[in-house]
Amino acid sequence: MGGYSSEYQISIKSGSVVKACLDSTKYNGYCIHIFKDKWVHVDEDSNEHPIDKNDFSIVVDNKKIVFDCVFNAIHGSPGEDGLMQAYFELLNIPHTSCNMYQAALTFNKRDLLATLRPYGIKTATNYCLNLGDPIDEDAIIKKVGLPCFVKANKAGSSFGITKVYEKRDLNEAIDKAFREDNEIIIESFLDGVEVSVGVITYKGKVMVLPLTEIVSENDFFDYAAKYQGQSQEITPARISKDLAQKVRKEAKRIYEILKLKGLSRSEFIFKDDEPYLLEVNTVPGLTEESILPQQARAAGITLPMLFENAILEAMAN
């Protein structure tokens, strides 16, 4: 839990929920905090025990402890962008998230969308910029229109996102996004119902969880809407069976095209009754109020069942 990005506090909460939900008669759980300046195990008394990065082990009471499995609850870098996955794969330690390449690809919004378009997956029109590129406001607006969304390309939890209505506000939004990442993506605004679709591997089979409809009290599903209660998350979503079937099929197809494993959550907006993909999260929020746990509960899967299954799936592969 933890991480290097703006999402570290949410990750600490997710990791703490996972630890609390695991059956202590079956699992010895250890809270491992990953930060740029230190990797430590934090015990019940808040004592810190440094991680030996050579083999991802700790020493507690003069006893060396190695781990059978890592439950990855890091949102953002380095847990959702492939870095930790590569490290654990090199050490041959099972982990609950997808593989390194899939994590890196899904974390990069523009690369993900470009990879999926040839498969017929619908996405918003977008315009991409790297830090230092010339900014041609007219060319951007001509391509994506107004209003549009300016987003950090590699960031989660709606950090670095602005909805832009007027040309004069575009540069400020671009600056804000560049404070989160050195690549940004500017997307056309899709006006429609937004749904979140959880897809997991459960007991060896790909399973699509009940859909969640996102109704933000704010202008879009921003950080406050996600984490400060300024939205309604309605599970199951109030959409027709036909639309539900379409988006479920698309989310499952994306999971299988990308060869994902573990827990995932994809975001879609309906336009002209067709689902348009916004993004794929491979380490979704795991707190009691997070969307994927809500969906699991609606499917009759408790959090202890969900988290134990993730561990068993990781160790079986």
C-alpha positions as CSV (number, residue, x, y, z in Angstrom):
1,M,0.0,0.0,0.0
2,G,1.0,3.6,-0.4
3,G,2.9,4.5,-3.6
4,Y,4.5,7.5,-5.2
5,S,1.5,9.3,-6.6
6,S,-1.2,11.7,-5.4
7,E,-3.3,8.5,-4.7
8,Y,-1.2,7.2,-1.8
9,Q,-3.6,8.0,1.0
10,I,-6.5,6.2,-0.8
11,S,-4.1,3.2,-1.3
12,I,-3.2,3.1,2.5
13,K,-7.0,2.9,3.2
14,S,-7.5,0.2,0.6
15,G,-4.6,-1.8,1.9
16,S,-5.9,-1.5,5.5
17,V,-9.3,-2.7,4.5
18,V,-7.8,-5.8,2.7
19,K,-5.7,-6.6,5.8
20,A,-8.7,-6.3,8.1
21,C,-10.9,-8.5,5.9
22,L,-8.5,-11.4,5.6
23,D,-9.2,-14.4,7.8
24,S,-6.4,-14.3,10.4
25,T,-6.7,-18.1,11.0
26,K,-5.6,-18.7,7.4
27,Y,-3.4,-15.7,6.6
28,N,-0.5,-13.9,8.4
29,G,-1.0,-10.4,6.9
30,Y,1.7,-7.7,6.9
31,C,1.2,-4.1,6.0
32,I,4.0,-3.0,3.6
33,H,4.2,0.7,3.0
34,I,5.9,1.6,-0.3
35,F,7.2,5.2,-0.6
36,K,10.0,6.8,-2.6
37,D,12.2,7.3,0.5
38,K,11.4,4.0,2.2
39,W,9.9,0.6,1.9
40,V,8.8,-0.6,5.4
41,H,6.6,-3.1,7.2
42,V,4.5,-1.2,9.7
43,D,3.5,-3.5,12.6
44,E,0.5,-3.2,15.0
45,D,2.5,-0.9,17.2
46,S,3.4,1.4,14.3
47,N,7.1,0.2,14.4
48,E,8.8,0.2,11.0
49,H,10.8,-2.7,9.7
50,P,12.8,-2.0,6.5
51,I,12.2,-4.2,3.4
52,D,15.3,-5.9,2.0
53,K,14.7,-5.1,-1.7
54,N,17.0,-8.0,-2.8
55,D,14.3,-10.5,-2.0
56,F,11.4,-8.4,-0.6
57,S,11.8,-9.8,2.9
58,I,11.7,-8.3,6.4
59,V,13.3,-9.2,9.7
60,V,11.0,-9.1,12.8
61,D,12.3,-10.2,16.2
62,N,15.5,-11.5,14.6
63,K,13.5,-13.7,12.3
64,K,13.6,-13.3,8.5
65,I,10.2,-13.4,6.9
66,V,9.6,-14.0,3.2
67,F,6.1,-13.8,1.6
68,D,4.0,-16.4,-0.2
69,C,1.9,-13.7,-2.0
70,V,1.7,-10.0,-2.4
71,F,-1.7,-8.3,-2.3
72,N,-1.2,-5.2,-4.5
73,A,-3.3,-2.3,-3.2
74,I,-1.2,0.5,-4.6
75,H,-3.2,2.9,-6.9
76,G,-1.0,4.8,-9.3
77,S,2.8,4.4,-9.5
78,P,4.6,2.1,-8.8
79,G,1.8,-0.4,-8.2
80,E,-0.5,0.2,-11.1
81,D,2.0,1.1,-13.9
82,G,3.9,-2.1,-14.1
83,L,7.0,-1.3,-11.9
84,M,6.1,-3.4,-8.9
85,Q,4.7,-6.1,-11.2
86,A,8.0,-6.4,-13.0
87,Y,9.9,-6.5,-9.7
88,F,7.7,-9.3,-8.2
89,E,7.9,-11.2,-11.5
90,L,11.7,-11.0,-11.4
91,L,11.6,-12.3,-7.8
92,N,9.0,-15.0,-8.7
93,I,6.6,-13.8,-6.0
94,P,2.9,-14.2,-6.8
95,H,0.9,-11.0,-6.8
96,T,-2.8,-10.2,-7.1
97,S,-2.7,-7.7,-10.0
98,C,-2.2,-8.1,-13.7
99,N,1.2,-8.6,-15.4
100,M,3.8,-5.9,-15.9
101,Y,3.0,-5.1,-19.6
102,Q,-0.8,-5.0,-19.1
103,A,-0.3,-2.7,-16.0
104,A,1.9,-0.3,-18.0
105,L,-0.4,-0.3,-21.0
106,T,-3.7,0.3,-19.1
107,F,-2.0,3.0,-16.9
108,N,-1.2,5.0,-20.1
109,K,-4.6,6.2,-21.3
110,R,-3.7,7.1,-24.8
111,D,-1.7,3.9,-25.5
112,L,-4.5,1.8,-24.1
113,L,-7.1,3.5,-26.3
114,A,-4.9,3.3,-29.4
115,T,-4.4,-0.4,-28.7
116,L,-8.1,-1.2,-28.4
117,R,-9.4,0.9,-31.3
118,P,-8.5,-1.7,-34.0
119,Y,-10.7,-4.2,-32.1
120,G,-13.7,-1.9,-32.6
121,I,-13.8,-0.5,-29.1
122,K,-15.3,3.0,-29.3
123,T,-13.5,5.9,-27.6
124,A,-13.8,9.7,-27.5
125,T,-11.9,11.7,-30.0
126,N,-8.6,12.8,-28.5
127,Y,-5.6,15.1,-28.9
128,C,-2.3,14.2,-27.2
129,L,0.5,16.5,-26.0
130,N,3.9,15.9,-24.4
131,L,5.5,18.5,-22.1
132,G,7.3,21.0,-24.3
133,D,5.1,20.5,-27.4
134,P,3.7,23.7,-29.0
135,I,0.1,24.2,-27.9
136,D,-2.2,25.1,-30.9
137,E,-5.5,25.9,-29.2
138,D,-7.4,26.2,-32.5
139,A,-6.1,22.8,-33.7
140,I,-7.1,21.2,-30.3
141,I,-10.6,22.7,-30.4
142,K,-11.1,21.9,-34.1
143,K,-10.4,18.2,-33.3
144,V,-12.1,17.6,-30.0
145,G,-14.6,20.5,-29.7
146,L,-15.9,22.3,-26.6
147,P,-16.5,21.4,-23.9
148,C,-13.6,19.0,-23.6
149,F,-11.7,17.2,-20.9
150,V,-8.0,17.8,-20.3
151,K,-6.4,14.9,-18.4
152,A,-3.0,13.8,-17.2
153,N,-2.3,10.8,-19.3
154,K,-0.9,8.6,-16.4
155,A,-2.8,9.5,-13.2
156,G,-5.8,8.2,-11.4
157,S,-8.6,9.3,-9.0
158,S,-9.3,12.3,-11.3
159,F,-6.1,14.1,-10.4
160,G,-5.1,16.7,-13.0
161,I,-8.5,16.7,-14.8
162,T,-10.4,19.8,-16.0
163,K,-13.6,20.2,-18.0
164,V,-13.0,23.1,-20.3
165,Y,-15.8,25.2,-21.8
166,E,-14.0,28.2,-23.2
167,K,-10.9,28.5,-25.3
168,R,-9.5,31.0,-22.9
169,D,-9.4,28.3,-20.1
170,L,-7.5,25.7,-22.1
171,N,-4.0,26.8,-21.3
172,E,-4.6,26.8,-17.5
173,A,-6.1,23.3,-17.7
174,I,-3.2,22.1,-19.7
175,D,-0.8,23.5,-17.1
176,K,-2.7,21.7,-14.3
177,A,-2.6,18.4,-16.1
178,F,1.2,18.8,-16.8
179,R,1.7,19.2,-13.0
180,E,0.6,15.6,-12.6
181,D,2.3,14.1,-15.7
182,N,4.6,15.0,-18.6
183,E,2.0,13.6,-21.1
184,I,-1.6,14.8,-21.4
185,I,-4.7,13.7,-23.3
186,I,-7.5,16.1,-24.3
187,E,-10.8,14.3,-25.1
188,S,-14.1,15.3,-26.6
189,F,-17.0,15.6,-24.1
190,L,-19.4,12.6,-24.3
191,D,-22.8,13.5,-22.9
192,G,-24.5,10.4,-21.6
193,V,-24.9,7.9,-18.8
194,E,-21.6,6.9,-17.2
195,V,-21.2,3.4,-15.9
196,S,-18.4,1.5,-14.1
197,V,-18.0,-2.2,-14.9
198,G,-16.0,-4.5,-12.6
199,V,-14.5,-7.5,-14.3
200,I,-12.6,-10.1,-12.2
201,T,-11.3,-13.6,-12.4
202,Y,-13.4,-15.5,-9.8
203,K,-12.9,-19.2,-9.1
204,G,-11.0,-19.5,-12.3
205,K,-13.5,-17.8,-14.6
206,V,-13.8,-14.3,-15.9
207,M,-16.8,-12.7,-14.2
208,V,-18.5,-9.3,-14.9
209,L,-19.9,-7.8,-11.8
210,P,-23.2,-5.8,-11.5
211,L,-22.9,-2.4,-13.2
212,T,-22.7,0.9,-11.3
213,E,-24.2,4.1,-12.6
214,I,-22.2,7.2,-11.7
215,V,-24.3,10.3,-11.1
216,S,-22.0,13.1,-10.0
217,E,-23.3,16.2,-8.1
218,N,-20.3,18.1,-9.7
219,D,-19.6,18.9,-13.3
220,F,-18.0,15.4,-13.8
221,F,-16.9,12.4,-11.7
222,D,-14.0,14.3,-10.1
223,Y,-12.0,13.6,-6.9
224,A,-14.6,15.1,-4.6
225,A,-17.3,13.1,-6.3
226,K,-15.3,9.9,-5.9
227,Y,-14.0,10.2,-2.4
228,Q,-16.0,13.0,-0.6
229,G,-19.5,11.7,-1.2
230,Q,-20.4,14.3,-3.9
231,S,-21.9,11.6,-6.2
232,Q,-24.4,8.8,-6.3
233,E,-23.1,5.4,-7.2
234,I,-26.1,3.3,-8.1
235,T,-25.7,-0.5,-8.3
236,P,-27.2,-2.0,-10.3
237,A,-27.2,0.8,-12.9
238,R,-30.6,2.1,-14.1
239,I,-30.2,1.2,-17.7
240,S,-32.0,-1.1,-20.0
241,K,-31.2,-4.8,-20.3
242,D,-30.0,-4.2,-23.9
243,L,-27.5,-1.4,-22.9
244,A,-26.4,-3.4,-19.8
245,Q,-25.7,-6.5,-22.0
246,K,-23.8,-4.3,-24.5
247,V,-21.4,-2.8,-22.0
248,R,-21.0,-6.0,-20.0
249,K,-19.9,-7.8,-23.2
250,E,-17.5,-4.9,-24.1
251,A,-15.9,-4.9,-20.7
252,K,-15.4,-8.6,-20.7
253,R,-14.0,-8.5,-24.2
254,I,-11.5,-5.8,-23.2
255,Y,-10.4,-7.9,-20.2
256,E,-9.8,-10.8,-22.5
257,I,-8.2,-8.9,-25.4
258,L,-5.7,-7.4,-22.9
259,K,-5.2,-10.7,-21.2
260,L,-5.9,-9.1,-17.8
261,K,-6.1,-11.0,-14.5
262,G,-7.1,-10.1,-11.0
263,L,-9.4,-7.2,-10.3
264,S,-10.3,-4.5,-12.8
265,R,-12.8,-1.8,-13.3
266,S,-13.6,-0.1,-16.7
267,E,-15.4,3.2,-17.1
268,F,-17.8,3.8,-20.0
269,I,-20.1,6.6,-21.2
270,F,-23.1,5.8,-23.4
271,K,-23.4,7.9,-26.6
272,D,-26.2,7.1,-29.1
273,D,-26.8,3.9,-27.0
274,E,-23.3,2.7,-27.6
275,P,-20.7,2.3,-24.8
276,Y,-17.5,4.4,-25.2
277,L,-14.5,3.4,-23.1
278,L,-12.9,6.1,-20.9
279,E,-10.3,4.0,-19.1
280,V,-9.4,0.7,-17.4
281,N,-8.2,0.5,-13.8
282,T,-6.2,-2.6,-12.8
283,V,-5.8,-1.7,-9.1
284,P,-9.3,-0.3,-8.3
285,G,-10.2,1.2,-4.9
286,L,-10.9,-1.5,-2.3
287,T,-12.4,0.5,0.6
288,E,-15.8,-0.3,1.9
289,E,-17.3,2.5,-0.2
290,S,-15.3,1.9,-3.3
291,I,-17.2,0.9,-6.5
292,L,-15.8,-2.6,-7.1
293,P,-16.5,-3.8,-3.5
294,Q,-20.1,-2.4,-3.9
295,Q,-20.4,-4.4,-7.1
296,A,-19.1,-7.5,-5.5
297,R,-21.6,-7.2,-2.6
298,A,-24.4,-6.9,-5.2
299,A,-23.2,-10.1,-6.7
300,G,-23.2,-11.9,-3.3
301,I,-19.5,-11.7,-2.9
302,T,-18.3,-10.4,0.5
303,L,-15.0,-8.5,0.8
304,P,-13.3,-11.4,2.6
305,M,-14.5,-13.7,-0.2
306,L,-13.3,-11.2,-2.9
307,F,-9.8,-10.7,-1.3
308,E,-9.2,-14.3,-0.5
309,N,-10.2,-15.3,-4.1
310,A,-7.6,-12.7,-5.4
311,I,-4.9,-14.4,-3.4
312,L,-5.9,-17.9,-4.4
313,E,-6.0,-16.9,-8.1
314,A,-2.6,-15.2,-7.8
315,M,-1.0,-18.3,-6.2
316,A,-2.6,-20.7,-8.7
317,N,-1.0,-18.9,-11.7
